[in-house]
Amino acid sequence: MDHLSRQQQLRQVLQDERLDGFVVTHPANLRYLCGYTGSNGLLLFLDGRCTFFTDGRYTQQAREEVRGARITIAKGALALAAGARMHARNGVQIGFEADLTTVTAAAAMRKAMPKNVRLKPASGLVMRQRILKDAEELQLIRDAVQLGAQVYQAAMQAVRPGLSESAIAGRLEFAAREAGADGMSFETIVAGGKRSALPHGRATAQPIPRRGFVVVDSGVILRGYCSDMTRTVHVGRAGREERKWYEAVLEAQLAGVAAVKPGQLAGEVDKAARQMLRRARLDRYFTHSTGHGVGLEIHEPPRLGKGQTEELRPGMVITIEPGIYIPGKGGIRIEDMVVVTERGCDVLTPVAKELVEI
């Protein structure tokens, strides 16, 4: 990864924002900017220099991972260490990640600052860079998507009535670890029968019913980057109405994918998917946004929801995942990851979307 280039881009952003410096503490942003993957760190941009602070537990890890920054091991709170290193020039403005920093942490940083240094809230500065993936990131995401699809297929071979949702999730997660995943992008969702009407139905001890939909939503982390995929299968033979529901969701998902192109507003992609469900008179059962960005984190900008005005650009990686959730009956969601290209988009998820009956 070209961390030096990323740091230089952020310095330009800070100049445009009229900030003399910036404090980064969010783990994904630290990894993006300097390569650090530990759980405790602070990266300080100030006076054209970049200094990374951590505590003694991470001395060796920081030396192995951190790029483009001087490493300082702090004995006390990182915020105090950062404050001690600052040049107390009059009128210095230091930005911090206001949308990612707790009130307590912000108060500690303010307390550590010299009185003539102003701590200024700033939001989304690093994410402006992270929202567009470079070629190396795109390959890592493609690899994660492929692995996620591979372990999903392995888990689906075990699905049968009477097996618990947790058992299915466990087999999928074990397969992911065995195949080399860093971990799961999020807690695996397996919801069968009437529970499939829960959009975020975490796997439970509930057995898979003899008949009904089963929603499986899972993702893996591979070399830091996430994948996300949802498929819905049917245990037993699906009835006419159930097939109608499934076809409506599939048409909505395909319409959403077809709407993805450079310059398109995120809200218009959501609208394209939602319109298909409206035609089937099922839109009232679609209770969430059509998609979201994916990268070092499972949920990143842009959000593909009603009224969202973010323009899609080449290099963005997003999900397209419309669904319907009918209380007392069941739910269906179909989700792919796609990357915005110069002419449209490429679907990354390799798993077929036709209705599967088990």
C-alpha positions as CSV (number, residue, x, y, z in Angstrom):
1,M,0.0,0.0,0.0
2,D,1.2,3.5,-0.8
3,H,0.8,5.0,2.6
4,L,3.1,8.0,1.9
5,S,0.9,9.1,-1.0
6,R,-2.2,8.8,1.2
7,Q,-0.6,10.9,3.9
8,Q,0.3,13.5,1.4
9,Q,-3.2,13.6,0.1
10,L,-4.5,14.2,3.6
11,R,-2.0,17.0,4.1
12,Q,-3.5,18.7,1.1
13,V,-7.0,18.3,2.5
14,L,-5.8,19.8,5.8
15,Q,-4.4,22.8,4.0
16,D,-7.8,23.2,2.1
17,E,-9.6,23.0,5.5
18,R,-7.2,25.5,7.0
19,L,-6.0,23.1,9.7
20,D,-2.4,23.1,10.9
21,G,-2.7,19.5,12.1
22,F,-4.9,16.5,12.6
23,V,-5.2,13.7,15.1
24,V,-6.3,10.3,13.8
25,T,-7.4,7.6,16.2
26,H,-10.0,5.5,14.3
27,P,-8.5,2.0,13.7
28,A,-9.6,1.8,10.0
29,N,-8.2,5.2,9.3
30,L,-4.9,4.4,11.1
31,R,-4.6,1.2,8.9
32,Y,-5.4,3.2,5.8
33,L,-2.9,6.0,6.5
34,C,0.1,4.2,8.0
35,G,-0.6,0.4,8.0
36,Y,-1.0,0.0,11.8
37,T,-3.5,-2.8,12.7
38,G,-3.4,-2.7,16.5
39,S,-6.2,-1.6,18.8
40,N,-4.4,1.4,20.4
41,G,-2.8,4.1,18.4
42,L,-2.8,7.8,17.5
43,L,-1.4,9.4,14.4
44,L,-0.6,13.1,14.6
45,F,-0.1,15.3,11.5
46,L,1.6,18.6,12.4
47,D,4.1,21.0,10.8
48,G,4.6,18.7,7.8
49,R,5.5,15.8,10.0
50,C,3.7,12.6,10.9
51,T,4.1,11.0,14.4
52,F,2.6,7.7,15.5
53,F,1.9,7.2,19.2
54,T,1.1,3.9,21.0
55,D,1.9,2.2,24.3
56,G,4.5,-0.4,25.2
57,R,2.2,-3.4,24.3
58,Y,2.5,-2.5,20.7
59,T,6.2,-1.5,20.4
60,Q,7.2,-4.4,18.1
61,Q,4.0,-4.3,16.1
62,A,4.3,-0.6,15.4
63,R,7.9,-1.0,14.3
64,E,6.8,-3.8,11.9
65,E,3.7,-2.1,10.5
66,V,3.9,1.7,10.7
67,R,5.0,3.4,7.5
68,G,5.7,7.1,6.9
69,A,5.6,8.2,10.5
70,R,8.0,8.5,13.5
71,I,7.0,6.1,16.2
72,T,6.8,7.3,19.8
73,I,6.0,4.9,22.7
74,A,4.0,6.8,25.3
75,K,4.0,5.9,29.0
76,G,0.7,7.6,29.7
77,A,-2.4,8.5,27.8
78,L,-1.9,8.8,24.1
79,A,-3.6,12.2,24.1
80,L,-1.2,13.5,26.7
81,A,1.7,12.2,24.7
82,A,0.4,13.9,21.6
83,G,-0.1,17.1,23.5
84,A,3.5,17.0,24.9
85,R,4.9,16.7,21.4
86,M,3.1,19.6,19.9
87,H,4.7,22.9,19.0
88,A,2.7,25.4,21.1
89,R,2.5,28.1,18.5
90,N,-0.2,30.8,18.9
91,G,-3.3,30.1,16.9
92,V,-2.5,26.5,15.9
93,Q,-5.7,24.6,14.9
94,I,-5.6,20.8,15.3
95,G,-8.5,18.9,13.8
96,F,-9.8,15.6,15.2
97,E,-12.2,13.0,14.0
98,A,-15.4,14.4,15.5
99,D,-17.7,11.7,14.1
100,L,-15.5,8.9,15.4
101,T,-14.3,10.2,18.8
102,T,-16.0,9.8,22.1
103,V,-16.9,12.8,24.3
104,T,-14.5,11.4,26.9
105,A,-11.6,11.0,24.5
106,A,-12.2,14.5,23.0
107,A,-12.1,16.0,26.5
108,A,-8.9,14.2,27.3
109,M,-7.3,15.6,24.2
110,R,-8.5,19.1,24.9
111,K,-7.0,18.9,28.4
112,A,-3.7,17.8,27.0
113,M,-3.4,20.6,24.6
114,P,-1.5,23.8,25.4
115,K,-3.9,26.7,25.9
116,N,-2.9,28.4,22.7
117,V,-3.7,25.4,20.6
118,R,-7.3,25.0,19.4
119,L,-8.8,21.5,18.9
120,K,-11.3,21.7,16.1
121,P,-13.9,19.1,15.2
122,A,-13.7,17.7,11.7
123,S,-15.7,14.9,10.1
124,G,-15.0,12.6,7.1
125,L,-11.7,13.9,6.0
126,V,-10.0,10.5,5.7
127,M,-13.2,8.9,4.4
128,R,-13.1,11.3,1.5
129,Q,-10.0,9.4,0.4
130,R,-11.1,5.9,1.5
131,I,-14.4,6.1,-0.5
132,L,-12.4,5.6,-3.7
133,K,-10.5,2.3,-3.8
134,D,-7.2,2.0,-5.7
135,A,-6.2,-1.0,-7.8
136,E,-4.5,-2.8,-4.9
137,E,-7.6,-2.3,-2.6
138,L,-9.9,-3.5,-5.4
139,Q,-8.0,-6.7,-5.7
140,L,-8.0,-7.3,-2.0
141,I,-11.8,-6.8,-2.0
142,R,-12.3,-9.1,-4.9
143,D,-10.3,-11.8,-3.0
144,A,-12.4,-11.3,0.0
145,V,-15.6,-11.6,-2.0
146,Q,-14.4,-14.8,-3.6
147,L,-13.5,-16.3,-0.2
148,G,-16.9,-15.2,1.2
149,A,-18.7,-16.9,-1.7
150,Q,-16.6,-20.1,-1.3
151,V,-17.4,-20.5,2.4
152,Y,-21.1,-19.7,1.8
153,Q,-21.4,-22.5,-0.7
154,A,-19.7,-24.9,1.8
155,A,-22.2,-24.0,4.5
156,M,-25.2,-24.3,2.3
157,Q,-24.4,-27.9,1.6
158,A,-25.2,-28.6,5.3
159,V,-28.6,-26.8,5.4
160,R,-31.5,-29.1,6.2
161,P,-34.6,-29.0,8.4
162,G,-33.9,-29.4,12.1
163,L,-30.4,-28.1,12.0
164,S,-30.1,-24.9,14.1
165,E,-29.4,-21.5,12.6
166,S,-26.4,-21.3,14.9
167,A,-25.0,-24.5,13.6
168,I,-25.2,-23.2,10.0
169,A,-23.5,-19.9,11.0
170,G,-20.8,-21.9,12.9
171,R,-20.0,-24.1,9.9
172,L,-19.7,-21.0,7.7
173,E,-17.5,-19.2,10.1
174,F,-15.3,-22.2,10.7
175,A,-14.9,-22.7,7.0
176,A,-13.9,-19.0,6.7
177,R,-11.2,-19.3,9.3
178,E,-10.0,-22.6,7.9
179,A,-9.7,-20.9,4.5
180,G,-7.6,-18.1,5.8
181,A,-10.0,-15.3,6.7
182,D,-8.9,-12.8,9.3
183,G,-12.4,-13.0,10.8
184,M,-16.0,-12.2,9.9
185,S,-17.1,-8.8,8.7
186,F,-20.0,-8.9,11.1
187,E,-22.0,-11.4,13.1
188,T,-23.4,-13.9,10.6
189,I,-27.1,-13.7,10.0
190,V,-29.0,-16.9,9.5
191,A,-32.8,-16.6,9.9
192,G,-35.2,-19.4,8.9
193,G,-39.0,-19.6,8.5
194,K,-40.9,-16.7,10.1
195,R,-37.6,-15.4,11.5
196,S,-36.5,-14.6,8.0
197,A,-38.8,-11.5,8.3
198,L,-36.2,-10.0,10.6
199,P,-33.8,-7.9,8.5
200,H,-31.0,-8.5,11.0
201,G,-32.0,-11.9,12.3
202,R,-28.9,-13.1,14.1
203,A,-28.4,-16.9,14.2
204,T,-30.1,-18.6,17.1
205,A,-30.7,-22.1,18.4
206,Q,-33.9,-22.1,16.5
207,P,-34.0,-25.1,14.1
208,I,-34.5,-24.6,10.4
209,P,-38.2,-25.4,9.6
210,R,-39.4,-28.1,7.3
211,R,-40.6,-25.4,4.9
212,G,-39.9,-21.7,4.4
213,F,-37.3,-19.1,3.5
214,V,-33.8,-19.1,5.0
215,V,-31.9,-15.8,4.8
216,V,-28.1,-16.1,5.1
217,D,-26.1,-12.8,5.2
218,S,-22.4,-13.2,5.8
219,G,-19.0,-11.7,5.0
220,V,-15.3,-12.3,5.7
221,I,-12.4,-10.1,6.3
222,L,-9.3,-10.9,4.3
223,R,-6.1,-9.0,4.7
224,G,-8.1,-6.2,6.3
225,Y,-10.8,-5.8,3.6
226,C,-14.5,-6.9,4.0
227,S,-17.0,-8.8,1.9
228,D,-20.7,-8.9,2.2
229,M,-23.2,-11.2,0.6
230,T,-26.8,-12.3,1.2
231,R,-28.7,-15.1,-0.4
232,T,-32.1,-16.5,0.4
233,V,-33.0,-20.2,-0.1
234,H,-36.3,-22.0,0.4
235,V,-36.6,-25.2,2.4
236,G,-39.1,-27.4,0.7
237,R,-41.0,-26.5,-2.5
238,A,-41.9,-22.8,-2.7
239,G,-45.6,-21.9,-3.4
240,R,-46.8,-19.6,-6.1
241,E,-47.0,-16.6,-3.8
242,E,-43.5,-17.2,-2.4
243,R,-42.1,-17.5,-5.9
244,K,-43.8,-14.2,-6.8
245,W,-42.2,-12.6,-3.8
246,Y,-38.7,-13.9,-4.7
247,E,-39.0,-12.9,-8.3
248,A,-40.0,-9.4,-7.3
249,V,-36.9,-9.0,-5.0
250,L,-34.7,-10.4,-7.7
251,E,-36.0,-8.0,-10.2
252,A,-35.5,-5.1,-7.8
253,Q,-31.9,-6.2,-7.1
254,L,-31.1,-6.4,-10.8
255,A,-32.7,-3.0,-11.4
256,G,-30.5,-1.6,-8.6
257,V,-27.4,-3.1,-10.2
258,A,-28.4,-1.8,-13.6
259,A,-28.7,1.8,-12.2
260,V,-25.1,1.9,-11.0
261,K,-22.9,4.1,-13.1
262,P,-20.6,7.1,-12.7
263,G,-22.5,10.3,-12.0
264,Q,-25.6,8.5,-10.8
265,L,-26.9,9.7,-7.5
266,A,-26.9,7.2,-4.7
267,G,-30.6,7.9,-4.1
268,E,-31.5,7.1,-7.7
269,V,-30.1,3.5,-7.3
270,D,-32.3,3.1,-4.3
271,K,-35.2,4.5,-6.3
272,A,-34.7,2.0,-9.1
273,A,-34.8,-1.0,-6.8
274,R,-37.7,0.4,-4.8
275,Q,-39.8,1.1,-7.9
276,M,-39.7,-2.6,-8.9
277,L,-41.1,-3.6,-5.5
278,R,-43.7,-0.9,-5.8
279,R,-44.9,-2.4,-9.0
280,A,-45.3,-5.7,-7.2
281,R,-47.1,-3.9,-4.3
282,L,-44.4,-5.1,-2.0
283,D,-42.5,-1.8,-1.3
284,R,-44.1,-1.4,2.1
285,Y,-42.1,-4.4,3.2
286,F,-38.8,-2.9,2.1
287,T,-37.6,-1.3,5.3
288,H,-34.0,-0.3,4.8
289,S,-31.7,1.3,2.3
290,T,-30.7,-0.4,-0.9
291,G,-27.0,-0.5,-0.1
292,H,-23.8,0.9,1.4
293,G,-20.1,1.2,0.8
294,V,-17.7,-1.6,1.8
295,G,-13.9,-1.5,2.3
296,L,-11.8,-1.7,5.5
297,E,-15.1,-1.5,7.3
298,I,-18.3,-3.3,6.5
299,H,-20.4,-0.1,6.4
300,E,-18.8,2.9,4.7
301,P,-20.1,5.8,2.6
302,P,-21.9,6.1,0.3
303,R,-25.3,5.1,1.6
304,L,-27.7,4.1,-1.1
305,G,-31.0,5.4,0.4
306,K,-33.9,7.7,-0.3
307,G,-32.8,11.2,-1.1
308,Q,-29.0,10.5,-0.9
309,T,-27.2,12.9,-3.3
310,E,-23.7,11.5,-3.3
311,E,-22.6,11.0,-6.9
312,L,-21.2,7.5,-7.7
313,R,-17.6,7.6,-9.0
314,P,-15.3,4.9,-10.4
315,G,-13.6,3.1,-7.6
316,M,-16.5,3.1,-5.2
317,V,-17.4,-0.4,-3.9
318,I,-21.0,-0.8,-2.8
319,T,-23.7,-3.3,-2.0
320,I,-27.0,-3.7,-3.8
321,E,-29.4,-5.5,-1.3
322,P,-33.1,-4.9,-1.6
323,G,-35.3,-7.1,0.5
324,I,-38.9,-7.6,1.8
325,Y,-39.9,-8.7,5.3
326,I,-43.5,-9.9,5.8
327,P,-44.3,-10.3,9.5
328,G,-45.5,-13.8,10.3
329,K,-44.6,-15.2,6.9
330,G,-41.0,-14.6,6.0
331,G,-38.4,-12.5,4.3
332,I,-36.2,-12.4,1.3
333,R,-33.0,-10.4,0.6
334,I,-30.5,-10.7,-2.3
335,E,-27.2,-8.9,-2.0
336,D,-24.2,-8.4,-4.3
337,M,-21.1,-6.3,-4.0
338,V,-20.3,-4.2,-7.1
339,V,-17.6,-1.8,-8.0
340,V,-18.4,1.4,-10.0
341,T,-16.4,1.5,-13.2
342,E,-15.8,4.1,-15.9
343,R,-18.8,2.9,-17.9
344,G,-21.1,1.3,-15.3
345,C,-20.3,-1.4,-12.8
346,D,-18.9,-4.9,-12.3
347,V,-20.7,-7.3,-10.1
348,L,-18.1,-8.9,-7.8
349,T,-20.3,-11.6,-6.1
350,P,-20.0,-14.8,-8.1
351,V,-23.0,-16.8,-6.6
352,A,-26.1,-17.4,-8.7
353,K,-29.3,-15.6,-7.6
354,E,-32.0,-17.8,-8.9
355,L,-34.3,-19.4,-6.3
356,V,-32.7,-22.5,-4.7
357,E,-35.0,-25.0,-3.1
358,I,-33.5,-27.4,-0.6
